[in-house]
Structures are given as C-alpha cells and as structure tokens.
Amino acid sequence: MAKKVVATLKTGSGKSFTKCIKMVKSKKTGAYSYREEMVHNDHIKDYFDRK
C-alpha cells in the first residue's frame, strides 16, 4: 500500500504538496501533540501562521 501512495506523490501533481508537522499545545491539559497535514506548497506559510 505504501508504494502506491509514494508513487502517486511522485507524479506531476504530487510534487506540489509538502507534509507539514506542527506542534500544538492542548488548552485542556497543556501537553503538546503533533499535527501532520499534507499542504500545497503555496499555502505552507498560512498553515504555520494560523492557530
């Protein structure tokens, strides 16, 4: 299954996306967790600026 996903991302349209990992602090417990998301290259700065 993973090979199929990797092969799809290497095509022309898949190269315009980046996997972003962001640390997010929980309001309830104060602990940090990580949020992973596939973001278009044009919107990476917006992804990290928003809360």
Phi and psi restraints in degrees (range 20) as a CNS / XPLOR table:
assign (resid 1 and name C) (resid 2 and name N)
       (resid 2 and name CA) (resid 2 and name C) 1.0 -64.0 20.0 2
assign (resid 2 and name N) (resid 2 and name CA)
       (resid 2 and name C) (resid 3 and name N) 1.0 -36.2 20.0 2
assign (resid 2 and name C) (resid 3 and name N)
       (resid 3 and name CA) (resid 3 and name C) 1.0 -62.5 20.0 2
assign (resid 3 and name N) (resid 3 and name CA)
       (resid 3 and name C) (resid 4 and name N) 1.0 -36.6 20.0 2
assign (resid 3 and name C) (resid 4 and name N)
       (resid 4 and name CA) (resid 4 and name C) 1.0 -66.2 20.0 2
assign (resid 4 and name N) (resid 4 and name CA)
       (resid 4 and name C) (resid 5 and name N) 1.0 -41.2 20.0 2
assign (resid 4 and name C) (resid 5 and name N)
       (resid 5 and name CA) (resid 5 and name C) 1.0 -66.1 20.0 2
assign (resid 5 and name N) (resid 5 and name CA)
       (resid 5 and name C) (resid 6 and name N) 1.0 -45.5 20.0 2
assign (resid 5 and name C) (resid 6 and name N)
       (resid 6 and name CA) (resid 6 and name C) 1.0 -62.8 20.0 2
assign (resid 6 and name N) (resid 6 and name CA)
       (resid 6 and name C) (resid 7 and name N) 1.0 -41.3 20.0 2
assign (resid 6 and name C) (resid 7 and name N)
       (resid 7 and name CA) (resid 7 and name C) 1.0 -64.4 20.0 2
assign (resid 7 and name N) (resid 7 and name CA)
       (resid 7 and name C) (resid 8 and name N) 1.0 -35.9 20.0 2
assign (resid 7 and name C) (resid 8 and name N)
       (resid 8 and name CA) (resid 8 and name C) 1.0 -67.7 20.0 2
assign (resid 8 and name N) (resid 8 and name CA)
       (resid 8 and name C) (resid 9 and name N) 1.0 -39.9 20.0 2
assign (resid 8 and name C) (resid 9 and name N)
       (resid 9 and name CA) (resid 9 and name C) 1.0 -71.1 20.0 2
assign (resid 9 and name N) (resid 9 and name CA)
       (resid 9 and name C) (resid 10 and name N) 1.0 -21.4 20.0 2
assign (resid 9 and name C) (resid 10 and name N)
       (resid 10 and name CA) (resid 10 and name C) 1.0 -84.6 20.0 2
assign (resid 10 and name N) (resid 10 and name CA)
       (resid 10 and name C) (resid 11 and name N) 1.0 -4.4 20.0 2
assign (resid 10 and name C) (resid 11 and name N)
       (resid 11 and name CA) (resid 11 and name C) 1.0 -74.4 20.0 2
assign (resid 11 and name N) (resid 11 and name CA)
       (resid 11 and name C) (resid 12 and name N) 1.0 177.6 20.0 2
assign (resid 11 and name C) (resid 12 and name N)
       (resid 12 and name CA) (resid 12 and name C) 1.0 -55.2 20.0 2
assign (resid 12 and name N) (resid 12 and name CA)
       (resid 12 and name C) (resid 13 and name N) 1.0 -43.3 20.0 2
assign (resid 12 and name C) (resid 13 and name N)
       (resid 13 and name CA) (resid 13 and name C) 1.0 -80.5 20.0 2
assign (resid 13 and name N) (resid 13 and name CA)
       (resid 13 and name C) (resid 14 and name N) 1.0 -25.6 20.0 2
assign (resid 13 and name C) (resid 14 and name N)
       (resid 14 and name CA) (resid 14 and name C) 1.0 -72.7 20.0 2
assign (resid 14 and name N) (resid 14 and name CA)
       (resid 14 and name C) (resid 15 and name N) 1.0 -22.7 20.0 2
assign (resid 14 and name C) (resid 15 and name N)
       (resid 15 and name CA) (resid 15 and name C) 1.0 -71.8 20.0 2
assign (resid 15 and name N) (resid 15 and name CA)
       (resid 15 and name C) (resid 16 and name N) 1.0 -13.6 20.0 2
assign (resid 15 and name C) (resid 16 and name N)
       (resid 16 and name CA) (resid 16 and name C) 1.0 -90.3 20.0 2
assign (resid 16 and name N) (resid 16 and name CA)
       (resid 16 and name C) (resid 17 and name N) 1.0 7.2 20.0 2
assign (resid 16 and name C) (resid 17 and name N)
       (resid 17 and name CA) (resid 17 and name C) 1.0 -117.2 20.0 2
assign (resid 17 and name N) (resid 17 and name CA)
       (resid 17 and name C) (resid 18 and name N) 1.0 148.9 20.0 2
assign (resid 17 and name C) (resid 18 and name N)
       (resid 18 and name CA) (resid 18 and name C) 1.0 -130.8 20.0 2
assign (resid 18 and name N) (resid 18 and name CA)
       (resid 18 and name C) (resid 19 and name N) 1.0 140.5 20.0 2
assign (resid 18 and name C) (resid 19 and name N)
       (resid 19 and name CA) (resid 19 and name C) 1.0 -84.6 20.0 2
assign (resid 19 and name N) (resid 19 and name CA)
       (resid 19 and name C) (resid 20 and name N) 1.0 118.1 20.0 2
assign (resid 19 and name C) (resid 20 and name N)
       (resid 20 and name CA) (resid 20 and name C) 1.0 -108.2 20.0 2
assign (resid 20 and name N) (resid 20 and name CA)
       (resid 20 and name C) (resid 21 and name N) 1.0 136.3 20.0 2
assign (resid 20 and name C) (resid 21 and name N)
       (resid 21 and name CA) (resid 21 and name C) 1.0 -119.4 20.0 2
assign (resid 21 and name N) (resid 21 and name CA)
       (resid 21 and name C) (resid 22 and name N) 1.0 124.5 20.0 2
assign (resid 21 and name C) (resid 22 and name N)
       (resid 22 and name CA) (resid 22 and name C) 1.0 -126.7 20.0 2
assign (resid 22 and name N) (resid 22 and name CA)
       (resid 22 and name C) (resid 23 and name N) 1.0 136.5 20.0 2
assign (resid 22 and name C) (resid 23 and name N)
       (resid 23 and name CA) (resid 23 and name C) 1.0 -83.6 20.0 2
assign (resid 23 and name N) (resid 23 and name CA)
       (resid 23 and name C) (resid 24 and name N) 1.0 130.8 20.0 2
assign (resid 23 and name C) (resid 24 and name N)
       (resid 24 and name CA) (resid 24 and name C) 1.0 -126.5 20.0 2
assign (resid 24 and name N) (resid 24 and name CA)
       (resid 24 and name C) (resid 25 and name N) 1.0 132.1 20.0 2
assign (resid 24 and name C) (resid 25 and name N)
       (resid 25 and name CA) (resid 25 and name C) 1.0 -93.1 20.0 2
assign (resid 25 and name N) (resid 25 and name CA)
       (resid 25 and name C) (resid 26 and name N) 1.0 130.4 20.0 2
assign (resid 25 and name C) (resid 26 and name N)
       (resid 26 and name CA) (resid 26 and name C) 1.0 -74.2 20.0 2
assign (resid 26 and name N) (resid 26 and name CA)
       (resid 26 and name C) (resid 27 and name N) 1.0 132.2 20.0 2
assign (resid 26 and name C) (resid 27 and name N)
       (resid 27 and name CA) (resid 27 and name C) 1.0 -71.8 20.0 2
assign (resid 27 and name N) (resid 27 and name CA)
       (resid 27 and name C) (resid 28 and name N) 1.0 -29.9 20.0 2
assign (resid 27 and name C) (resid 28 and name N)
       (resid 28 and name CA) (resid 28 and name C) 1.0 -76.2 20.0 2
assign (resid 28 and name N) (resid 28 and name CA)
       (resid 28 and name C) (resid 29 and name N) 1.0 -49.7 20.0 2
assign (resid 28 and name C) (resid 29 and name N)
       (resid 29 and name CA) (resid 29 and name C) 1.0 -106.8 20.0 2
assign (resid 29 and name N) (resid 29 and name CA)
       (resid 29 and name C) (resid 30 and name N) 1.0 -19.4 20.0 2
assign (resid 29 and name C) (resid 30 and name N)
       (resid 30 and name CA) (resid 30 and name C) 1.0 83.9 20.0 2
assign (resid 30 and name N) (resid 30 and name CA)
       (resid 30 and name C) (resid 31 and name N) 1.0 1.0 20.0 2
assign (resid 30 and name C) (resid 31 and name N)
       (resid 31 and name CA) (resid 31 and name C) 1.0 -81.0 20.0 2
assign (resid 31 and name N) (resid 31 and name CA)
       (resid 31 and name C) (resid 32 and name N) 1.0 153.4 20.0 2
assign (resid 31 and name C) (resid 32 and name N)
       (resid 32 and name CA) (resid 32 and name C) 1.0 -95.9 20.0 2
assign (resid 32 and name N) (resid 32 and name CA)
       (resid 32 and name C) (resid 33 and name N) 1.0 144.4 20.0 2
assign (resid 32 and name C) (resid 33 and name N)
       (resid 33 and name CA) (resid 33 and name C) 1.0 -137.1 20.0 2
assign (resid 33 and name N) (resid 33 and name CA)
       (resid 33 and name C) (resid 34 and name N) 1.0 169.3 20.0 2
assign (resid 33 and name C) (resid 34 and name N)
       (resid 34 and name CA) (resid 34 and name C) 1.0 -111.2 20.0 2
assign (resid 34 and name N) (resid 34 and name CA)
       (resid 34 and name C) (resid 35 and name N) 1.0 136.5 20.0 2
assign (resid 34 and name C) (resid 35 and name N)
       (resid 35 and name CA) (resid 35 and name C) 1.0 -115.8 20.0 2
assign (resid 35 and name N) (resid 35 and name CA)
       (resid 35 and name C) (resid 36 and name N) 1.0 124.1 20.0 2
assign (resid 35 and name C) (resid 36 and name N)
       (resid 36 and name CA) (resid 36 and name C) 1.0 -109.3 20.0 2
assign (resid 36 and name N) (resid 36 and name CA)
       (resid 36 and name C) (resid 37 and name N) 1.0 137.8 20.0 2
assign (resid 36 and name C) (resid 37 and name N)
       (resid 37 and name CA) (resid 37 and name C) 1.0 -153.2 20.0 2
assign (resid 37 and name N) (resid 37 and name CA)
       (resid 37 and name C) (resid 38 and name N) 1.0 145.2 20.0 2
assign (resid 37 and name C) (resid 38 and name N)
       (resid 38 and name CA) (resid 38 and name C) 1.0 -88.0 20.0 2
assign (resid 38 and name N) (resid 38 and name CA)
       (resid 38 and name C) (resid 39 and name N) 1.0 119.8 20.0 2
assign (resid 38 and name C) (resid 39 and name N)
       (resid 39 and name CA) (resid 39 and name C) 1.0 -123.7 20.0 2
assign (resid 39 and name N) (resid 39 and name CA)
       (resid 39 and name C) (resid 40 and name N) 1.0 140.8 20.0 2
assign (resid 39 and name C) (resid 40 and name N)
       (resid 40 and name CA) (resid 40 and name C) 1.0 -65.3 20.0 2
assign (resid 40 and name N) (resid 40 and name CA)
       (resid 40 and name C) (resid 41 and name N) 1.0 144.1 20.0 2
assign (resid 40 and name C) (resid 41 and name N)
       (resid 41 and name CA) (resid 41 and name C) 1.0 -57.2 20.0 2
assign (resid 41 and name N) (resid 41 and name CA)
       (resid 41 and name C) (resid 42 and name N) 1.0 -29.1 20.0 2
assign (resid 41 and name C) (resid 42 and name N)
       (resid 42 and name CA) (resid 42 and name C) 1.0 -74.4 20.0 2
assign (resid 42 and name N) (resid 42 and name CA)
       (resid 42 and name C) (resid 43 and name N) 1.0 -17.4 20.0 2
assign (resid 42 and name C) (resid 43 and name N)
       (resid 43 and name CA) (resid 43 and name C) 1.0 -114.0 20.0 2
assign (resid 43 and name N) (resid 43 and name CA)
       (resid 43 and name C) (resid 44 and name N) 1.0 14.7 20.0 2
assign (resid 43 and name C) (resid 44 and name N)
       (resid 44 and name CA) (resid 44 and name C) 1.0 -64.4 20.0 2
assign (resid 44 and name N) (resid 44 and name CA)
       (resid 44 and name C) (resid 45 and name N) 1.0 -46.1 20.0 2
assign (resid 44 and name C) (resid 45 and name N)
       (resid 45 and name CA) (resid 45 and name C) 1.0 -61.4 20.0 2
assign (resid 45 and name N) (resid 45 and name CA)
       (resid 45 and name C) (resid 46 and name N) 1.0 -41.1 20.0 2
assign (resid 45 and name C) (resid 46 and name N)
       (resid 46 and name CA) (resid 46 and name C) 1.0 -63.8 20.0 2
assign (resid 46 and name N) (resid 46 and name CA)
       (resid 46 and name C) (resid 47 and name N) 1.0 -37.8 20.0 2
assign (resid 46 and name C) (resid 47 and name N)
       (resid 47 and name CA) (resid 47 and name C) 1.0 -62.0 20.0 2
assign (resid 47 and name N) (resid 47 and name CA)
       (resid 47 and name C) (resid 48 and name N) 1.0 -43.1 20.0 2
assign (resid 47 and name C) (resid 48 and name N)
       (resid 48 and name CA) (resid 48 and name C) 1.0 -79.8 20.0 2
assign (resid 48 and name N) (resid 48 and name CA)
       (resid 48 and name C) (resid 49 and name N) 1.0 -22.7 20.0 2
assign (resid 48 and name C) (resid 49 and name N)
       (resid 49 and name CA) (resid 49 and name C) 1.0 -79.0 20.0 2
assign (resid 49 and name N) (resid 49 and name CA)
       (resid 49 and name C) (resid 50 and name N) 1.0 -32.1 20.0 2
assign (resid 49 and name C) (resid 50 and name N)
       (resid 50 and name CA) (resid 50 and name C) 1.0 -77.8 20.0 2
assign (resid 50 and name N) (resid 50 and name CA)
       (resid 50 and name C) (resid 51 and name N) 1.0 154.3 20.0 2
